[in-house]
């Protein structure tokens, strides 16, 4: 219950509308609160670590999409919205039933066109479709925003990087350490790319992606590192490449879901890890950690993490029956794997069926592509307003990539993850500004780290001492949401198990 305290559902236990509005996990999350730190920090990171203006952009973007665009689209029945749940990451048929992906895929994990024509087109909730559109807009806005607001600065810094320049105090102090030779990085890059191409060529029947896909994915990550890095450095919010990487390879190489996944990993995840790598080096620069020690720690940590993740995943799949299979798991099971479920849905949408049959000229959701134009125009309007009214400094703080990318983690993130994050972020900011500014600035990050560490340790301890022994507690407080009707459709005549037929 602490995960999502959706009190509106308690007041209206038989109302579909009220539960759609109040559910923190399956609805719009109005009034829903999460008192578990995992609900707060799982997707957006710690609310204590973002600057106030970035938090305001996230709050405005979330409210705009969740409380304006989604309700209007749903009640106008855009894209058959009422046939499906108001919030869902599932894939559906035109009648609101779950889409049987296994019926349209052949033994080699390719699409069976004849079977697809028999099964019919794939549908998704209007919320899911709009979040893809917002992702399109966020990517376009990132490029335009960085060009307009930081273009001249980037150009000047690029020129000065090739010349001798006056160093700040941190750079002068770091000169006493041996720097990491550039060829270390280049050798790592070359070895990894060659090994990856060899693996994909040798296991092409399983991995599907041709060699040129690896080079294209790496080039995509390289191109977007600068604009995405600028947004991350100034706002602590990171736009992602997951959707555009799926879009590109989906058009170039349709019908191959595993290839789509692999391209996404080498495009989107490479960028994400690259940004994390830069964050580490920035932290080490200010803490005066020797660069070579940082480099070795990163390499060693990456190797340990790779084996730890692989071993943990292997162990879980061997020991948790029906893990990630929502159709076979008990309703109260914690092993539903929301992130992996969305990852799988994306491989079906972009890889197996392909964007042309969903977002292209053969698809039902082709109008979503207009979000690219919206995202490109919005930063221009802010830039023009800033130039016209230079004394209004708050205009410059409107960061469209953050505002549009506010719901970039939804799904799998739910409304309660955002409402709780926003409330705590604003509350901590108010406390810091109004009462304990010096004390808060000194211990803010320590508190954030302590909450993250406490959550991690408690998660491990609870599993070791209770989960492994199959010890569970089933009582009224175990219901994480209490809104069973929030996922019900409201279109007349749609029959879904457990939902009233209107």
DOZAMAR-218143 format. One record per residue (C-alpha): residue number from 1; residue in three letters; x, y, z. Coordinates in nm, 4 decimals. Layout:
<mifis>
(NUM,ALA,(X,Y,Z))
...
</mifis>
This chain:
<mifis>
(1,UNK,(0.0000,0.0000,0.0000))
(2,UNK,(0.2936,0.2306,0.0650))
(3,UNK,(0.3962,0.1870,-0.2995))
(4,UNK,(0.0865,0.3685,-0.4180))
(5,UNK,(-0.1513,0.5237,-0.1674))
(6,UNK,(-0.4467,0.5712,-0.4057))
(7,UNK,(-0.7092,0.6966,-0.1633))
(8,UNK,(-0.9640,0.7996,-0.4285))
(9,UNK,(-1.0176,0.4331,-0.5169))
(10,UNK,(-1.1132,0.3611,-0.1539))
(11,UNK,(-1.3859,0.6233,-0.1661))
(12,UNK,(-1.5270,0.4991,-0.5006))
(13,UNK,(-1.4721,0.1199,-0.5031))
(14,UNK,(-1.7230,0.0575,-0.7866))
(15,UNK,(-1.6530,0.3541,-1.0141))
(16,UNK,(-1.4380,0.2929,-1.3231))
(17,UNK,(-1.3985,0.6665,-1.3840))
(18,UNK,(-1.2872,0.7450,-1.0281))
(19,UNK,(-1.0344,0.4629,-1.0322))
(20,UNK,(-0.9016,0.5716,-1.3709))
(21,UNK,(-0.8420,0.9151,-1.2239))
(22,UNK,(-0.7080,0.8065,-0.8849))
(23,UNK,(-0.5008,0.4948,-0.9483))
(24,UNK,(-0.1312,0.5599,-0.9102))
(25,UNK,(-0.0295,0.2417,-1.0927))
(26,UNK,(-0.2973,0.2010,-1.3605))
(27,UNK,(-0.4467,0.5474,-1.4007))
(28,UNK,(-0.3766,0.9191,-1.3925))
(29,UNK,(-0.2632,0.9140,-1.0308))
(30,UNK,(-0.4590,1.2171,-0.9077))
(31,UNK,(-0.3939,1.2351,-0.5342))
(32,UNK,(-0.1830,0.9180,-0.5367))
(33,UNK,(0.1258,0.9189,-0.3171))
(34,UNK,(0.4141,0.6792,-0.2728))
(35,UNK,(0.5699,0.6529,0.0726))
(36,UNK,(0.8288,0.3986,-0.0417))
(37,UNK,(1.1568,0.5517,-0.1601))
(38,UNK,(1.1590,0.3041,-0.4498))
(39,UNK,(0.8371,0.4641,-0.5762))
(40,UNK,(1.0026,0.8022,-0.5636))
(41,UNK,(1.3475,0.7411,-0.7074))
(42,UNK,(1.3202,0.4317,-0.9286))
(43,UNK,(1.2878,0.6084,-1.2639))
(44,UNK,(1.3694,0.9790,-1.2311))
(45,UNK,(1.6510,0.9383,-0.9820))
(46,UNK,(1.6654,1.1221,-0.6533))
(47,UNK,(1.4353,1.4277,-0.6337))
(48,UNK,(1.6926,1.5886,-0.4037))
(49,UNK,(1.9581,1.6049,-0.6753))
(50,UNK,(1.7866,1.8089,-0.9486))
(51,UNK,(1.7951,2.1895,-0.9739))
(52,UNK,(1.4677,2.3605,-0.8989))
(53,UNK,(1.4050,2.4908,-1.2519))
(54,UNK,(1.4478,2.1379,-1.3943))
(55,UNK,(1.1996,2.0044,-1.1396))
(56,UNK,(0.9554,2.2753,-1.2456))
(57,UNK,(0.9963,2.1757,-1.6107))
(58,UNK,(0.9320,1.8101,-1.5250))
(59,UNK,(0.6242,1.9045,-1.3218))
(60,UNK,(0.4786,2.1215,-1.5994))
(61,UNK,(0.5492,1.8590,-1.8649))
(62,UNK,(0.3967,1.5810,-1.6572))
(63,UNK,(0.0852,1.7841,-1.5791))
(64,UNK,(0.0466,1.8906,-1.9427))
(65,UNK,(0.0622,1.5367,-2.0774))
(66,UNK,(-0.1019,1.3445,-1.7933))
(67,UNK,(-0.3780,1.5860,-1.6973))
(68,UNK,(-0.4493,1.7687,-2.0243))
(69,UNK,(-0.3457,1.5736,-2.3344))
(70,UNK,(-0.4233,1.2197,-2.2136))
(71,UNK,(-0.7728,1.2969,-2.0735))
(72,UNK,(-0.8686,1.4933,-2.3863))
(73,UNK,(-0.7436,1.2170,-2.6151))
(74,UNK,(-0.9171,0.9509,-2.4081))
(75,UNK,(-1.2568,1.1106,-2.3814))
(76,UNK,(-1.2516,1.2152,-2.7466))
(77,UNK,(-1.1820,0.8471,-2.8160))
(78,UNK,(-0.8738,0.9240,-3.0275))
(79,UNK,(-0.7158,0.6020,-3.1585))
(80,UNK,(-1.0058,0.4022,-3.0066))
(81,UNK,(-0.8850,0.5101,-2.6626))
(82,UNK,(-1.1933,0.3898,-2.4732))
(83,UNK,(-1.1528,0.0365,-2.6065))
(84,UNK,(-0.8297,0.0000,-2.4061))
(85,UNK,(-0.7163,0.0887,-2.0525))
(86,UNK,(-0.6397,0.4551,-1.9983))
(87,UNK,(-0.2853,0.3582,-1.8909))
(88,UNK,(-0.1281,0.0387,-2.0219))
(89,UNK,(0.1878,-0.0934,-2.1835))
(90,UNK,(0.0085,-0.3986,-2.3246))
(91,UNK,(-0.0518,-0.4728,-2.6953))
(92,UNK,(-0.4108,-0.5221,-2.8106))
(93,UNK,(-0.6364,-0.6309,-3.0939))
(94,UNK,(-0.9050,-0.3953,-3.2231))
(95,UNK,(-1.1554,-0.5495,-2.9769))
(96,UNK,(-0.9461,-0.4742,-2.6691))
(97,UNK,(-0.8140,-0.8283,-2.6197))
(98,UNK,(-0.4442,-0.9031,-2.5690))
(99,UNK,(-0.2564,-0.9404,-2.8950))
(100,UNK,(-0.1192,-1.2903,-2.9548))
(101,UNK,(0.2320,-1.2119,-3.0762))
(102,UNK,(0.3247,-1.5806,-3.0965))
(103,UNK,(0.0679,-1.6232,-3.3732))
(104,UNK,(0.2515,-1.3881,-3.6126))
(105,UNK,(0.6112,-1.4940,-3.5562))
(106,UNK,(0.7859,-1.7854,-3.7265))
(107,UNK,(1.0402,-2.0240,-3.5626))
(108,UNK,(1.3299,-1.8005,-3.6765))
(109,UNK,(1.1820,-1.4968,-3.4992))
(110,UNK,(1.0735,-1.3268,-3.8216))
(111,UNK,(0.7299,-1.1880,-3.8935))
(112,UNK,(0.4861,-1.4156,-4.0760))
(113,UNK,(0.3047,-1.1696,-4.3037))
(114,UNK,(0.0182,-1.4064,-4.3828))
(115,UNK,(-0.0397,-1.4733,-4.0149))
(116,UNK,(-0.0222,-1.1009,-3.9400))
(117,UNK,(-0.2863,-1.0274,-4.2031))
(118,UNK,(-0.5098,-1.2918,-4.0471))
(119,UNK,(-0.4542,-1.1690,-3.6923))
(120,UNK,(-0.5105,-0.8055,-3.7883))
(121,UNK,(-0.3258,-0.4832,-3.7014))
(122,UNK,(-0.1755,-0.4219,-3.3595))
(123,UNK,(-0.3191,-0.1560,-3.1284))
(124,UNK,(-0.1886,0.0059,-2.8137))
(125,UNK,(-0.3428,0.2286,-2.5495))
(126,UNK,(-0.3666,0.5908,-2.6530))
(127,UNK,(-0.1418,0.6749,-2.3585))
(128,UNK,(0.1284,0.4418,-2.4927))
(129,UNK,(0.0994,0.5924,-2.8418))
(130,UNK,(0.1197,0.9501,-2.7118))
(131,UNK,(0.4266,0.8730,-2.5018))
(132,UNK,(0.5984,0.7586,-2.8214))
(133,UNK,(0.4980,1.0886,-2.9803))
(134,UNK,(0.6373,1.2832,-2.6863))
(135,UNK,(0.9621,1.0877,-2.7251))
(136,UNK,(0.9752,1.2006,-3.0892))
(137,UNK,(0.9200,1.5601,-2.9830))
(138,UNK,(1.1816,1.5406,-2.7062))
(139,UNK,(1.4516,1.4204,-2.9439))
(140,UNK,(1.3836,1.6969,-3.1970))
(141,UNK,(1.3656,1.9549,-2.9183))
(142,UNK,(1.7010,1.8411,-2.7776))
(143,UNK,(1.8851,1.9099,-3.1014))
(144,UNK,(1.7162,2.2464,-3.1656))
(145,UNK,(1.7438,2.3654,-2.8045))
(146,UNK,(2.1162,2.2900,-2.7786))
(147,UNK,(2.1820,2.4555,-3.1146))
(148,UNK,(1.9934,2.7736,-3.0235))
(149,UNK,(2.0898,2.8186,-2.6574))
(150,UNK,(2.4360,2.6611,-2.6497))
(151,UNK,(2.5540,2.6609,-3.0109))
(152,UNK,(2.7885,2.9608,-2.9874))
(153,UNK,(2.9290,2.8424,-2.6550))
(154,UNK,(2.9989,2.4951,-2.7971))
(155,UNK,(3.1697,2.6502,-3.0995))
(156,UNK,(3.3936,2.8708,-2.8854))
(157,UNK,(3.4876,2.5846,-2.6538))
(158,UNK,(3.5576,2.3605,-2.9524))
(159,UNK,(3.7996,2.6173,-3.0939))
(160,UNK,(3.9695,2.6804,-2.7605))
(161,UNK,(4.0147,2.3060,-2.7064))
(162,UNK,(4.2649,2.3098,-2.9922))
(163,UNK,(4.4600,2.5977,-2.8438))
(164,UNK,(4.6482,2.6693,-2.5245))
(165,UNK,(4.4036,2.8224,-2.2839))
(166,UNK,(4.4017,2.9477,-1.9298))
(167,UNK,(4.3132,2.6642,-1.6940))
(168,UNK,(4.0875,2.6907,-1.3905))
(169,UNK,(4.2009,2.5910,-1.0425))
(170,UNK,(4.0708,2.2337,-1.0772))
(171,UNK,(4.2595,2.1733,-1.4008))
(172,UNK,(4.5798,2.3135,-1.2522))
(173,UNK,(4.5545,2.0828,-0.9517))
(174,UNK,(4.4883,1.7822,-1.1749))
(175,UNK,(4.8052,1.8481,-1.3804))
(176,UNK,(5.0172,1.6774,-1.1159))
(177,UNK,(4.8623,1.3423,-1.2097))
(178,UNK,(4.9423,1.1384,-1.5189))
(179,UNK,(4.6631,1.1724,-1.7717))
(180,UNK,(4.4971,0.8805,-1.9463))
(181,UNK,(4.6518,0.8471,-2.2952))
(182,UNK,(4.4022,0.8883,-2.5765))
(183,UNK,(4.5142,0.5618,-2.7334))
(184,UNK,(4.3840,0.3686,-2.4303))
(185,UNK,(4.0323,0.4796,-2.5167))
(186,UNK,(4.0800,0.4192,-2.8865))
(187,UNK,(4.2104,0.0666,-2.8305))
(188,UNK,(3.9156,-0.0177,-2.6057))
(189,UNK,(3.6744,0.1185,-2.8641))
(190,UNK,(3.8374,-0.0659,-3.1537))
(191,UNK,(3.8615,-0.3980,-2.9684))
(192,UNK,(3.4983,-0.3818,-2.8614))
(193,UNK,(3.3674,-0.2916,-3.2063))
(194,UNK,(3.5704,-0.5663,-3.3749))
(195,UNK,(3.4636,-0.8250,-3.1158))
(196,UNK,(3.1006,-0.7166,-3.1494))
(197,UNK,(3.0996,-0.7352,-3.5280))
(198,UNK,(3.2626,-1.0798,-3.5129))
(199,UNK,(3.0002,-1.2036,-3.2626))
(200,UNK,(2.7128,-1.0716,-3.4710))
(201,UNK,(2.8517,-1.2257,-3.7878))
(202,UNK,(2.9221,-1.5614,-3.6218))
(203,UNK,(2.5800,-1.5784,-3.4469))
(204,UNK,(2.3837,-1.3952,-3.7141))
(205,UNK,(2.1033,-1.6531,-3.7196))
(206,UNK,(2.0304,-1.5748,-3.3549))
(207,UNK,(2.1227,-1.2053,-3.3331))
(208,UNK,(1.9956,-1.1079,-3.6825))
(209,UNK,(2.1691,-0.7679,-3.6956))
(210,UNK,(2.4179,-0.7262,-3.9879))
(211,UNK,(2.7614,-0.5739,-3.9349))
(212,UNK,(2.6654,-0.2329,-4.0679))
(213,UNK,(2.4011,-0.2058,-3.7963))
(214,UNK,(2.6714,-0.2032,-3.5286))
(215,UNK,(2.8582,0.0811,-3.6982))
(216,UNK,(2.5373,0.2786,-3.7499))
(217,UNK,(2.4341,0.2337,-3.3858))
(218,UNK,(2.7741,0.3494,-3.2602))
(219,UNK,(2.7620,0.6506,-3.4946))
(220,UNK,(2.4157,0.7401,-3.3629))
(221,UNK,(2.5392,0.7302,-3.0044))
(222,UNK,(2.8456,0.9387,-3.0959))
(223,UNK,(2.6373,1.2063,-3.2705))
(224,UNK,(2.3924,1.2527,-2.9831))
(225,UNK,(2.6448,1.2418,-2.6981))
(226,UNK,(2.7094,1.6166,-2.7164))
(227,UNK,(2.3492,1.7490,-2.7237))
(228,UNK,(2.2239,1.4950,-2.4709))
(229,UNK,(2.5287,1.5584,-2.2527))
(230,UNK,(2.4573,1.9323,-2.2497))
(231,UNK,(2.0994,1.8749,-2.1324))
(232,UNK,(2.2175,1.6286,-1.8665))
(233,UNK,(2.4874,1.8625,-1.7393))
(234,UNK,(2.2524,2.1600,-1.7055))
(235,UNK,(1.9330,1.9921,-1.5810))
(236,UNK,(2.0213,1.6471,-1.4386))
(237,UNK,(1.7615,1.4997,-1.6760))
(238,UNK,(1.8764,1.2818,-1.9656))
(239,UNK,(1.6873,1.2494,-2.2969))
(240,UNK,(1.7179,0.9005,-2.4424))
(241,UNK,(1.7713,0.7459,-2.7850))
(242,UNK,(1.5716,0.4283,-2.7293))
(243,UNK,(1.2766,0.5254,-2.9510))
(244,UNK,(1.4682,0.6865,-3.2369))
(245,UNK,(1.7123,0.3939,-3.2494))
(246,UNK,(1.4175,0.1544,-3.2760))
(247,UNK,(1.2580,0.3766,-3.5374))
(248,UNK,(1.5697,0.3908,-3.7580))
(249,UNK,(1.6504,0.0191,-3.7593))
(250,UNK,(1.2805,-0.0650,-3.7815))
(251,UNK,(1.2592,0.1145,-4.1159))
(252,UNK,(1.5960,-0.0067,-4.2435))
(253,UNK,(1.5587,-0.3674,-4.1321))
(254,UNK,(1.1914,-0.4505,-4.0602))
(255,UNK,(1.0665,-0.7896,-3.9476))
(256,UNK,(1.3659,-0.8737,-3.7255))
(257,UNK,(1.2822,-0.8127,-3.3565))
(258,UNK,(1.6118,-0.9415,-3.2136))
(259,UNK,(1.8074,-0.7194,-3.4529))
(260,UNK,(1.5978,-0.4257,-3.3340))
(261,UNK,(1.6806,-0.5034,-2.9716))
(262,UNK,(2.0521,-0.5349,-3.0452))
(263,UNK,(2.0604,-0.2079,-3.2387))
(264,UNK,(1.8809,-0.0367,-2.9533))
(265,UNK,(2.1377,-0.1693,-2.7054))
(266,UNK,(2.4358,-0.0479,-2.9075))
(267,UNK,(2.2741,0.2864,-2.9866))
(268,UNK,(2.0756,0.3894,-2.6800))
(269,UNK,(2.2688,0.2015,-2.4093))
(270,UNK,(2.6052,0.3126,-2.5507))
(271,UNK,(2.4945,0.6738,-2.5200))
(272,UNK,(2.3596,0.6174,-2.1705))
(273,UNK,(2.6827,0.4541,-2.0550))
(274,UNK,(2.8862,0.7250,-2.2261))
(275,UNK,(2.7015,0.9952,-2.0309))
(276,UNK,(2.7543,0.8000,-1.7075))
(277,UNK,(3.1242,0.7688,-1.7974))
(278,UNK,(3.1502,1.1470,-1.8381))
(279,UNK,(2.9694,1.2021,-1.5085))
(280,UNK,(3.2230,0.9790,-1.3345))
(281,UNK,(3.5142,1.1687,-1.4825))
(282,UNK,(3.3592,1.5013,-1.3887))
(283,UNK,(3.3147,1.3821,-1.0312))
(284,UNK,(3.6718,1.2549,-1.0251))
(285,UNK,(3.7954,1.5867,-1.1662))
(286,UNK,(3.6392,1.7890,-0.8838))
(287,UNK,(3.7394,1.5359,-0.6155))
(288,UNK,(4.0990,1.5284,-0.7510))
(289,UNK,(4.1020,1.1523,-0.8133))
(290,UNK,(4.3940,1.0492,-1.0388))
(291,UNK,(4.2585,1.0004,-1.3941))
(292,UNK,(4.4343,0.6651,-1.4427))
(293,UNK,(4.2870,0.5330,-1.1190))
(294,UNK,(3.9419,0.6479,-1.2375))
(295,UNK,(3.9931,0.4773,-1.5707))
(296,UNK,(4.0945,0.1443,-1.4151))
(297,UNK,(3.8063,0.1611,-1.1676))
(298,UNK,(3.5618,0.2153,-1.4522))
(299,UNK,(3.7012,-0.0702,-1.6602))
(300,UNK,(3.7095,-0.3097,-1.3660))
(301,UNK,(3.3646,-0.2027,-1.2511))
(302,UNK,(3.2237,-0.2567,-1.5996))
(303,UNK,(3.3659,-0.6100,-1.6162))
(304,UNK,(3.2351,-0.7001,-1.2695))
(305,UNK,(2.8923,-0.5523,-1.3499))
(306,UNK,(2.8653,-0.7475,-1.6752))
(307,UNK,(2.9190,-1.0818,-1.5030))
(308,UNK,(2.7071,-0.9832,-1.2007))
(309,UNK,(2.4108,-0.8847,-1.4184))
(310,UNK,(2.4384,-1.1942,-1.6338))
(311,UNK,(2.4713,-1.4268,-1.3337))
(312,UNK,(2.1819,-1.2643,-1.1491))
(313,UNK,(1.9529,-1.2810,-1.4521))
(314,UNK,(2.0432,-1.6441,-1.5151))
(315,UNK,(1.9830,-1.7331,-1.1501))
(316,UNK,(1.6460,-1.5537,-1.1388))
(317,UNK,(1.5209,-1.7215,-1.4566))
(318,UNK,(1.6152,-2.0610,-1.3152))
(319,UNK,(1.4591,-2.0046,-0.9727))
(320,UNK,(1.1488,-1.7881,-1.0256))
(321,UNK,(0.8688,-1.9817,-1.1991))
(322,UNK,(0.7048,-1.7924,-1.4862))
(323,UNK,(0.9164,-1.4830,-1.4204))
(324,UNK,(0.7978,-1.1821,-1.6249))
(325,UNK,(0.4947,-1.3752,-1.7603))
(326,UNK,(0.2021,-1.1707,-1.6296))
(327,UNK,(-0.0546,-1.4177,-1.7624))
(328,UNK,(0.0810,-1.7001,-1.5439))
(329,UNK,(0.2044,-1.5110,-1.2377))
(330,UNK,(-0.0166,-1.4546,-0.9296))
(331,UNK,(-0.1802,-1.1137,-0.9148))
(332,UNK,(0.0366,-1.0091,-0.6187))
(333,UNK,(0.3656,-1.1303,-0.7656))
(334,UNK,(0.6541,-0.8789,-0.7627))
(335,UNK,(0.8246,-1.0505,-1.0599))
(336,UNK,(0.6282,-0.8814,-1.3404))
(337,UNK,(0.9386,-0.7104,-1.4874))
(338,UNK,(0.7781,-0.3818,-1.6056))
(339,UNK,(1.0907,-0.2487,-1.7787))
(340,UNK,(1.1570,-0.5759,-1.9580))
(341,UNK,(0.7909,-0.5960,-2.0596))
(342,UNK,(0.8100,-0.2546,-2.2271))
(343,UNK,(1.1396,-0.3584,-2.3887))
(344,UNK,(0.9662,-0.6659,-2.5312))
(345,UNK,(0.6670,-0.4635,-2.6547))
(346,UNK,(0.9052,-0.2256,-2.8300))
(347,UNK,(1.0755,-0.5161,-3.0084))
(348,UNK,(0.7350,-0.6253,-3.1389))
(349,UNK,(0.6241,-0.2754,-3.2424))
(350,UNK,(0.9480,-0.1568,-3.4009))
(351,UNK,(1.1240,-0.4795,-3.4888))
(352,UNK,(0.8760,-0.7559,-3.5657))
(353,UNK,(0.5913,-0.5560,-3.7221))
(354,UNK,(0.7945,-0.2477,-3.8073))
(355,UNK,(0.7233,0.1265,-3.7902))
(356,UNK,(0.5829,0.1397,-4.1435))
(357,UNK,(0.2893,-0.0839,-4.0425))
(358,UNK,(0.2257,0.1148,-3.7227))
(359,UNK,(0.3556,0.4722,-3.7569))
(360,UNK,(0.4088,0.4853,-4.1329))
(361,UNK,(0.1821,0.4988,-4.4379))
(362,UNK,(0.0485,0.1492,-4.3605))
(363,UNK,(-0.0177,0.2206,-3.9931))
(364,UNK,(-0.3006,0.3430,-3.7755))
(365,UNK,(-0.0776,0.5824,-3.5766))
(366,UNK,(0.0854,0.7799,-3.8590))
(367,UNK,(-0.0366,1.1088,-3.7081))
(368,UNK,(0.2037,1.0599,-3.4168))
(369,UNK,(0.4889,1.1658,-3.6489))
(370,UNK,(0.3710,1.5280,-3.6244))
(371,UNK,(0.5253,1.5328,-3.2781))
(372,UNK,(0.8672,1.5619,-3.4444))
(373,UNK,(0.7615,1.9005,-3.5834))
(374,UNK,(0.6110,2.0110,-3.2522))
(375,UNK,(0.9347,1.9274,-3.0752))
(376,UNK,(1.1435,2.1188,-3.3283))
(377,UNK,(0.9253,2.4324,-3.3174))
(378,UNK,(0.8775,2.4610,-2.9385))
(379,UNK,(1.2409,2.5562,-2.8517))
(380,UNK,(1.2378,2.8152,-3.1309))
(381,UNK,(0.9374,2.9869,-2.9698))
(382,UNK,(1.1111,2.9915,-2.6319))
(383,UNK,(1.4300,3.1281,-2.7903))
(384,UNK,(1.2376,3.4042,-2.9694))
(385,UNK,(1.0582,3.4962,-2.6465))
(386,UNK,(1.3929,3.5100,-2.4649))
(387,UNK,(1.5398,3.7392,-2.7337))
(388,UNK,(1.2325,3.9624,-2.7324))
(389,UNK,(1.2236,3.9857,-2.3514))
(390,UNK,(1.5862,3.9470,-2.2345))
(391,UNK,(1.5094,4.0935,-1.8912))
(392,UNK,(1.2692,3.8057,-1.8152))
(393,UNK,(1.5333,3.5551,-1.7085))
(394,UNK,(1.2785,3.2881,-1.6216))
(395,UNK,(1.2034,3.2403,-1.9927))
(396,UNK,(1.5518,3.1001,-2.0488))
(397,UNK,(1.4842,2.8430,-1.7775))
(398,UNK,(1.2069,2.6871,-1.9873))
(399,UNK,(1.3906,2.3809,-2.1126))
(400,UNK,(1.1714,2.2158,-2.3736))
(401,UNK,(1.3677,1.8855,-2.3903))
(402,UNK,(1.3101,1.8402,-2.0167))
(403,UNK,(0.9510,1.9596,-2.0309))
(404,UNK,(0.8627,1.7304,-2.3215))
(405,UNK,(1.0803,1.4514,-2.1904))
(406,UNK,(0.9130,1.4609,-1.8505))
(407,UNK,(0.7216,1.1387,-1.9148))
(408,UNK,(0.9999,0.9750,-2.1127))
(409,UNK,(1.0147,0.6946,-1.8530))
(410,UNK,(0.6412,0.6207,-1.8825))
(411,UNK,(0.5796,0.3317,-1.9220))
(412,UNK,(0.7135,0.1442,-1.7249))
(413,UNK,(0.7070,0.4347,-1.4793))
(414,UNK,(0.3597,0.5077,-1.3452))
(415,UNK,(0.1838,0.8217,-1.2305))
(416,UNK,(0.2660,0.7702,-0.8615))
(417,UNK,(0.6393,0.7647,-0.9428))
(418,UNK,(0.6029,1.1166,-1.0828))
(419,UNK,(0.3588,1.2677,-0.8336))
(420,UNK,(0.5712,1.1517,-0.5391))
(421,UNK,(0.8961,1.2659,-0.7022))
(422,UNK,(0.7569,1.6109,-0.7814))
(423,UNK,(0.6060,1.6656,-0.4350))
(424,UNK,(0.9248,1.5667,-0.2526))
(425,UNK,(1.1403,1.7734,-0.4881))
(426,UNK,(0.9297,2.0858,-0.4312))
(427,UNK,(0.9022,2.0220,-0.0559))
(428,UNK,(1.2786,1.9834,-0.0170))
(429,UNK,(1.3372,2.2940,-0.2266))
(430,UNK,(1.0950,2.4953,-0.0150))
(431,UNK,(1.2496,2.3754,0.3108))
(432,UNK,(1.5980,2.4550,0.1844))
(433,UNK,(1.5019,2.8027,0.0659))
(434,UNK,(1.2790,2.8993,0.3571))
(435,UNK,(1.4453,2.7520,0.6641))
(436,UNK,(1.7679,2.5538,0.6437))
(437,UNK,(1.9516,2.6760,0.3352))
(438,UNK,(2.3083,2.6309,0.4672))
(439,UNK,(2.2382,2.3033,0.6456))
(440,UNK,(2.0435,2.1618,0.3514))
(441,UNK,(2.3066,2.2537,0.0945))
(442,UNK,(2.5672,2.0776,0.3077))
(443,UNK,(2.3810,1.7510,0.3672))
(444,UNK,(2.1355,1.7301,0.0776))
(445,UNK,(2.3383,1.4871,-0.1327))
(446,UNK,(2.4389,1.2857,0.1737))
(447,UNK,(2.0709,1.2393,0.2591))
(448,UNK,(1.9939,1.1412,-0.1001))
(449,UNK,(2.2750,0.8851,-0.1020))
(450,UNK,(2.1657,0.7474,0.2358))
(451,UNK,(1.8100,0.6922,0.1141))
(452,UNK,(1.9343,0.5179,-0.2015))
(453,UNK,(2.1732,0.2978,-0.0030))
(454,UNK,(1.9096,0.2136,0.2570))
(455,UNK,(1.6668,0.1095,-0.0144))
(456,UNK,(1.9280,-0.1143,-0.1800))
(457,UNK,(2.0328,-0.2833,0.1445))
(458,UNK,(1.6746,-0.3393,0.2591))
(459,UNK,(1.5806,-0.4874,-0.0787))
(460,UNK,(1.8626,-0.7404,-0.0522))
(461,UNK,(1.7926,-0.8196,0.3141))
(462,UNK,(1.4191,-0.8650,0.2615))
(463,UNK,(1.4809,-1.1080,-0.0203))
(464,UNK,(1.7503,-1.3051,0.1636))
(465,UNK,(1.5563,-1.3423,0.4877))
(466,UNK,(1.1966,-1.3510,0.3631))
(467,UNK,(1.1804,-1.3978,-0.0143))
(468,UNK,(1.4117,-1.6989,-0.0314))
(469,UNK,(1.2118,-1.8664,0.2462))
(470,UNK,(0.8813,-1.7894,0.0716))
(471,UNK,(0.7672,-1.5892,0.3726))
(472,UNK,(0.4914,-1.3461,0.2776))
(473,UNK,(0.2273,-1.1458,0.4559))
(474,UNK,(-0.1141,-1.1236,0.2940))
(475,UNK,(-0.3434,-0.8664,0.4508))
(476,UNK,(-0.5269,-0.5501,0.3469))
(477,UNK,(-0.2046,-0.3517,0.3524))
(478,UNK,(-0.0514,-0.5800,0.0898))
(479,UNK,(-0.2665,-0.4350,-0.1909))
(480,UNK,(-0.0275,-0.2021,-0.3710))
(481,UNK,(-0.2978,0.0059,-0.5389))
(482,UNK,(-0.6515,-0.1045,-0.4555))
(483,UNK,(-0.7882,0.0079,-0.7916))
(484,UNK,(-0.8959,-0.3107,-0.9767))
(485,UNK,(-1.1266,-0.1225,-1.2156))
(486,UNK,(-0.8681,0.1346,-1.3294))
(487,UNK,(-0.7626,-0.0845,-1.6237))
(488,UNK,(-1.1174,-0.1403,-1.7492))
(489,UNK,(-1.2252,-0.0013,-2.0877))
(490,UNK,(-1.5199,0.2351,-2.1104))
(491,UNK,(-1.6282,0.1657,-2.4690))
(492,UNK,(-1.9743,0.0117,-2.4914))
(493,UNK,(-1.9827,-0.3611,-2.5598))
(494,UNK,(-1.6143,-0.4348,-2.4858))
(495,UNK,(-1.5916,-0.7492,-2.2738))
(496,UNK,(-1.2896,-0.7827,-2.0433))
(497,UNK,(-1.2659,-1.0314,-1.7588))
(498,UNK,(-1.3272,-0.8619,-1.4228))
(499,UNK,(-1.4664,-0.5422,-1.5758))
(500,UNK,(-1.8279,-0.4247,-1.6030))
(501,UNK,(-1.9744,-0.4306,-1.9546))
(502,UNK,(-2.1207,-0.0924,-2.0394))
</mifis>
